[in-house]
């Protein structure tokens, strides 16, 4: 297990750098905007085709655990984010603050939550169910919460935004779910290929968003202190959630395997869902700044959770010497 950035994160960083020097504009920006809308719709369609309803139903028995994880994702995170806004309203620029609040409204990750739970010898079936259900719920809940809670901060709220959400996100997702009996097997057999198409879609969104931001003077309006503010606020947010989920799970009487699932599923936020969704929810003039905190948070959560997973694994192996070492790679 390493703490170096994964290939996907490096690709996103490279895309941001490329967009900073070679942004698309004019007719090129219009074409990229159309391609981005299409790519987002295709990605959510395939998410619907891959998401197993059976896995959600089969894991519903651990309802206390699932409610705890969902409460962390959709209640604890927003409370911390808006609490931060109330205490330090002028610490960050409005766009960066909106980016931090947007992180708090996103669903959990799937692959990395499950992978870290497995590395740490946690309750993997429960993690699969919770992460899957979080993704399913997030497609509906996150846009609604963002439209309502971030509306006064300049997001594209109102009926027009809700219509875009339905057409570009929810409708393709539901279509994928309906066609899952025919496409699910193909999607499962080709998940490695689809992983790259998903990531390609996200990179396309990042390039289009940052091109628009650069053309509007992004790097002239974001000083070095802005990056420091993002890193510090992300670190504080992640640390608080990890502490609350860890000690909260113990206070609620969960055993260590369930605690591990709660910690890793309840502390993650999905860049794979958040970046494309931001392109629909927010105006082109602000989306680049809004997703920047999410991109940084994405890497921070992987690095910190890698350390925690290794620590949990050492504890398990000390108590179960016959288990031996376990190694794995996790990224989303």
C-alpha positions as CSV (number, residue, x, y, z in Angstrom):
1,X,0.0,0.0,0.0
2,X,1.4,3.4,-1.0
3,X,0.5,6.9,-0.3
4,X,1.3,8.2,-3.8
5,X,-1.4,9.7,-5.9
6,X,-3.2,7.1,-8.0
7,X,-3.2,7.2,-11.8
8,X,-6.7,8.7,-12.0
9,X,-5.8,11.6,-9.7
10,X,-2.6,12.2,-11.6
11,X,-4.7,12.3,-14.8
12,X,-7.1,14.9,-13.3
13,X,-4.2,17.0,-12.2
14,X,-2.6,16.8,-15.6
15,X,-5.9,17.8,-17.2
16,X,-6.2,20.8,-14.9
17,X,-2.6,21.8,-16.0
18,X,-3.4,21.2,-19.7
19,X,-6.6,23.3,-19.5
20,X,-4.7,26.1,-17.8
21,X,-2.3,26.4,-20.8
22,X,-4.5,25.1,-23.6
23,X,-8.2,25.9,-22.7
24,X,-11.0,25.3,-25.2
25,X,-12.9,28.4,-26.2
26,X,-15.3,29.7,-28.8
27,X,-16.7,27.0,-31.1
28,X,-14.4,24.4,-29.5
29,X,-15.9,25.2,-26.0
30,X,-19.4,24.7,-27.5
31,X,-18.5,21.3,-28.9
32,X,-16.8,20.2,-25.7
33,X,-19.8,21.3,-23.8
34,X,-22.1,19.1,-25.9
35,X,-19.7,16.2,-25.6
36,X,-19.6,16.6,-21.9
37,X,-23.4,16.6,-21.6
38,X,-23.5,13.4,-23.7
39,X,-20.6,11.7,-21.7
40,X,-22.3,12.5,-18.4
41,X,-25.6,11.0,-19.6
42,X,-23.8,7.8,-20.8
43,X,-21.9,7.5,-17.6
44,X,-25.0,7.7,-15.4
45,X,-26.8,5.3,-17.8
46,X,-24.0,2.7,-17.3
47,X,-24.0,3.3,-13.5
48,X,-27.7,2.4,-13.5
49,X,-27.0,-0.7,-15.6
50,X,-24.3,-1.9,-13.2
51,X,-25.9,-1.1,-9.9
52,X,-27.3,-4.3,-8.4
53,X,-30.7,-4.0,-6.8
54,X,-30.2,-7.5,-5.4
55,X,-27.1,-6.4,-3.5
56,X,-29.1,-3.6,-1.9
57,X,-32.0,-5.8,-0.9
58,X,-29.7,-8.6,0.3
59,X,-27.8,-6.4,2.7
60,X,-30.8,-4.6,4.2
61,X,-30.6,-6.8,7.3
62,X,-27.8,-4.6,8.8
63,X,-30.2,-1.6,9.0
64,X,-28.6,0.0,12.0
65,X,-25.2,0.0,10.3
66,X,-26.6,1.3,7.0
67,X,-28.5,4.1,8.7
68,X,-25.4,5.1,10.6
69,X,-23.4,5.3,7.4
70,X,-26.1,7.2,5.5
71,X,-26.4,9.6,8.5
72,X,-22.7,10.3,8.3
73,X,-22.9,10.9,4.5
74,X,-26.0,12.9,4.3
75,X,-26.5,14.4,7.8
76,X,-23.1,14.7,9.6
77,X,-21.2,16.0,6.6
78,X,-23.7,18.8,5.8
79,X,-23.9,19.8,9.4
80,X,-20.2,20.1,9.7
81,X,-20.0,22.0,6.3
82,X,-22.6,24.5,7.1
83,X,-21.3,24.8,10.7
84,X,-18.0,25.7,9.2
85,X,-19.7,28.3,7.0
86,X,-21.5,29.8,10.0
87,X,-18.3,30.0,12.1
88,X,-15.9,31.2,9.3
89,X,-18.1,32.9,6.6
90,X,-15.2,35.0,5.2
91,X,-12.3,32.5,5.5
92,X,-12.7,31.4,1.9
93,X,-14.0,32.9,-1.3
94,X,-17.7,32.2,-2.0
95,X,-16.9,29.8,-4.9
96,X,-14.4,27.8,-2.8
97,X,-16.8,27.8,0.2
98,X,-19.5,26.5,-2.1
99,X,-17.1,23.8,-3.3
100,X,-16.5,22.7,0.4
101,X,-20.3,22.6,1.0
102,X,-20.8,20.7,-2.2
103,X,-18.4,18.0,-1.0
104,X,-20.6,17.6,2.1
105,X,-23.7,16.8,0.0
106,X,-22.1,14.0,-2.2
107,X,-22.7,10.3,-1.8
108,X,-20.0,7.9,-0.7
109,X,-17.6,6.1,-3.0
110,X,-18.1,2.5,-4.0
111,X,-14.8,0.9,-5.0
112,X,-12.4,2.5,-2.5
113,X,-14.8,2.2,0.4
114,X,-15.2,-1.6,-0.2
115,X,-11.5,-2.0,-0.9
116,X,-10.3,-0.3,2.3
117,X,-12.9,-2.2,4.3
118,X,-11.5,-5.4,2.9
119,X,-7.9,-4.5,3.6
120,X,-8.8,-3.6,7.2
121,X,-10.7,-6.9,7.7
122,X,-14.1,-5.1,8.1
123,X,-17.6,-6.2,7.2
124,X,-17.3,-6.3,3.4
125,X,-20.9,-7.4,2.6
126,X,-22.2,-4.5,4.7
127,X,-19.8,-2.1,3.0
128,X,-20.9,-3.3,-0.5
129,X,-24.6,-2.7,0.4
130,X,-24.1,0.7,2.1
131,X,-21.8,2.1,-0.6
132,X,-24.2,0.9,-3.3
133,X,-27.2,2.3,-1.5
134,X,-25.4,5.6,-0.9
135,X,-24.7,5.9,-4.7
136,X,-28.3,5.1,-5.5
137,X,-29.6,7.6,-3.0
138,X,-27.1,10.2,-4.0
139,X,-28.3,10.4,-7.6
140,X,-31.6,11.7,-6.2
141,X,-30.7,13.3,-2.9
142,X,-27.5,15.2,-3.8
143,X,-29.0,17.3,-6.6
144,X,-32.1,18.1,-4.6
145,X,-30.0,19.1,-1.5
146,X,-27.6,21.1,-3.6
147,X,-30.5,22.9,-5.4
148,X,-32.1,23.8,-2.1
149,X,-29.2,24.4,0.3
150,X,-26.8,26.0,-2.2
151,X,-29.4,28.0,-4.1
152,X,-28.7,31.2,-2.1
153,X,-25.0,30.9,-2.8
154,X,-25.4,31.2,-6.6
155,X,-25.9,27.7,-7.8
156,X,-28.2,26.9,-10.7
157,X,-31.3,26.3,-8.5
158,X,-34.9,26.4,-9.6
159,X,-37.0,24.5,-12.1
160,X,-34.4,24.8,-14.9
161,X,-31.8,23.2,-12.7
162,X,-34.2,20.4,-11.6
163,X,-35.1,19.8,-15.2
164,X,-31.4,19.5,-16.2
165,X,-30.8,17.1,-13.3
166,X,-33.7,14.9,-14.4
167,X,-32.7,14.9,-18.1
168,X,-29.0,14.5,-17.8
169,X,-28.6,12.4,-14.6
170,X,-31.7,10.8,-13.3
171,X,-33.4,9.8,-16.6
172,X,-30.3,8.0,-17.9
173,X,-29.7,6.3,-14.5
174,X,-33.3,5.0,-14.4
175,X,-33.0,3.9,-18.1
176,X,-29.9,1.9,-17.1
177,X,-31.7,0.3,-14.2
178,X,-34.6,-0.7,-16.4
179,X,-32.3,-2.2,-19.0
180,X,-30.1,-3.9,-16.4
181,X,-31.6,-7.4,-17.1
182,X,-30.1,-7.2,-20.6
183,X,-27.0,-5.0,-20.0
184,X,-26.0,-6.0,-16.5
185,X,-24.1,-9.1,-17.5
186,X,-22.3,-7.3,-20.3
187,X,-21.4,-4.5,-17.9
188,X,-20.1,-6.9,-15.3
189,X,-17.9,-8.7,-17.9
190,X,-16.5,-5.4,-19.3
191,X,-16.1,-3.5,-16.0
192,X,-12.4,-2.8,-16.6
193,X,-13.3,-1.2,-20.0
194,X,-16.1,0.8,-18.5
195,X,-13.9,2.0,-15.7
196,X,-11.8,3.8,-18.3
197,X,-14.8,5.2,-20.1
198,X,-16.1,6.5,-16.7
199,X,-12.8,8.1,-16.0
200,X,-12.6,9.5,-19.5
201,X,-15.9,11.2,-19.0
202,X,-14.8,12.7,-15.7
203,X,-11.6,14.0,-17.3
204,X,-13.6,15.5,-20.2
205,X,-15.8,17.3,-17.6
206,X,-12.7,18.6,-15.7
207,X,-11.1,19.9,-18.9
208,X,-14.3,21.6,-20.1
209,X,-15.0,23.1,-16.6
210,X,-11.4,24.4,-16.1
211,X,-11.2,25.7,-19.6
212,X,-14.2,27.9,-18.9
213,X,-12.8,28.9,-15.5
214,X,-9.4,29.8,-17.0
215,X,-11.0,31.9,-19.8
216,X,-12.7,33.8,-17.0
217,X,-9.4,34.4,-15.1
218,X,-9.3,31.5,-12.6
219,X,-5.6,31.7,-11.8
220,X,-5.8,35.5,-11.5
221,X,-8.5,35.3,-8.9
222,X,-7.2,32.3,-6.9
223,X,-4.1,33.1,-5.0
224,X,-1.8,30.6,-3.3
225,X,-3.6,31.3,-0.1
226,X,-6.7,29.9,-1.7
227,X,-5.0,26.5,-2.1
228,X,-3.9,26.6,1.6
229,X,-7.4,27.3,2.6
230,X,-8.7,24.4,0.6
231,X,-6.1,22.0,2.1
232,X,-6.7,23.1,5.7
233,X,-10.5,23.1,5.5
234,X,-10.5,19.6,3.8
235,X,-8.1,18.2,6.4
236,X,-10.2,19.5,9.3
237,X,-13.5,18.2,7.7
238,X,-12.0,14.8,7.0
239,X,-10.4,14.5,10.5
240,X,-13.7,15.5,12.2
241,X,-15.7,12.9,10.3
242,X,-13.2,10.1,10.9
243,X,-13.1,10.9,14.6
244,X,-16.9,11.1,14.9
245,X,-17.5,7.9,12.9
246,X,-14.9,6.0,14.8
247,X,-16.0,6.9,18.3
248,X,-19.6,7.1,17.3
249,X,-19.6,3.5,16.1
250,X,-18.0,2.3,19.3
251,X,-20.5,4.3,21.4
252,X,-23.4,2.7,19.4
253,X,-22.0,-0.8,20.3
254,X,-20.8,-1.9,16.9
255,X,-18.1,-4.5,16.7
256,X,-14.8,-3.8,15.0
257,X,-15.8,-5.2,11.5
258,X,-18.8,-3.0,11.5
259,X,-16.9,0.0,12.9
260,X,-14.4,-0.4,10.0
261,X,-17.3,-0.4,7.4
262,X,-18.8,2.7,9.1
263,X,-15.5,4.6,9.1
264,X,-14.5,3.9,5.5
265,X,-18.0,4.2,3.9
266,X,-19.1,7.1,6.1
267,X,-16.1,9.3,5.5
268,X,-15.7,9.0,1.7
269,X,-17.1,11.4,-0.9
270,X,-17.3,10.3,-4.6
271,X,-15.4,12.4,-7.1
272,X,-16.7,10.0,-9.8
273,X,-20.3,11.2,-9.0
274,X,-19.5,14.7,-7.9
275,X,-17.5,16.1,-10.8
276,X,-20.1,15.3,-13.5
277,X,-23.0,16.3,-11.3
278,X,-21.3,19.7,-10.6
279,X,-21.3,20.4,-14.3
280,X,-25.1,20.1,-14.3
281,X,-25.8,21.9,-11.0
282,X,-23.5,24.9,-11.3
283,X,-22.9,27.6,-13.9
284,X,-19.9,27.4,-16.2
285,X,-18.3,30.5,-14.6
286,X,-18.0,28.8,-11.2
287,X,-17.9,25.0,-11.7
288,X,-14.0,25.0,-12.0
289,X,-13.5,26.5,-8.6
290,X,-16.3,24.4,-7.1
291,X,-14.8,21.1,-8.1
292,X,-11.2,22.1,-7.1
293,X,-11.8,21.3,-3.4
294,X,-13.4,18.0,-4.3
295,X,-10.4,17.0,-6.4
296,X,-8.1,17.7,-3.5
297,X,-10.4,16.0,-1.0
298,X,-10.5,12.9,-3.2
299,X,-6.7,12.4,-2.9
300,X,-6.6,13.3,0.8
301,X,-9.2,10.7,1.7
302,X,-7.4,8.0,-0.2
303,X,-4.1,8.8,1.5
304,X,-5.5,9.1,5.0
305,X,-7.7,6.0,4.7
306,X,-4.8,4.0,3.4
307,X,-3.0,4.7,6.6
308,X,-6.0,3.8,8.7
309,X,-6.7,0.6,6.7
310,X,-3.1,-0.5,7.3
311,X,-3.4,0.2,11.0
312,X,-6.6,-1.8,11.3
313,X,-5.0,-4.7,9.3
314,X,-2.0,-4.8,11.7
315,X,-4.4,-5.0,14.7
316,X,-6.3,-7.8,13.1
317,X,-3.1,-9.7,12.2
318,X,-1.8,-9.3,15.7
319,X,-5.0,-10.8,17.1
320,X,-5.1,-13.5,14.3
321,X,-1.5,-14.5,13.5
322,X,-2.8,-17.3,11.2
323,X,-4.3,-14.7,8.9
324,X,-1.0,-13.5,7.6
325,X,-0.5,-10.2,5.7
326,X,-3.0,-8.7,3.3
327,X,-2.2,-6.3,0.6
328,X,-4.4,-4.5,-1.8
329,X,-4.7,-1.4,-4.0
330,X,-7.6,0.9,-3.6
331,X,-8.6,4.0,-5.7
332,X,-11.6,5.6,-7.1
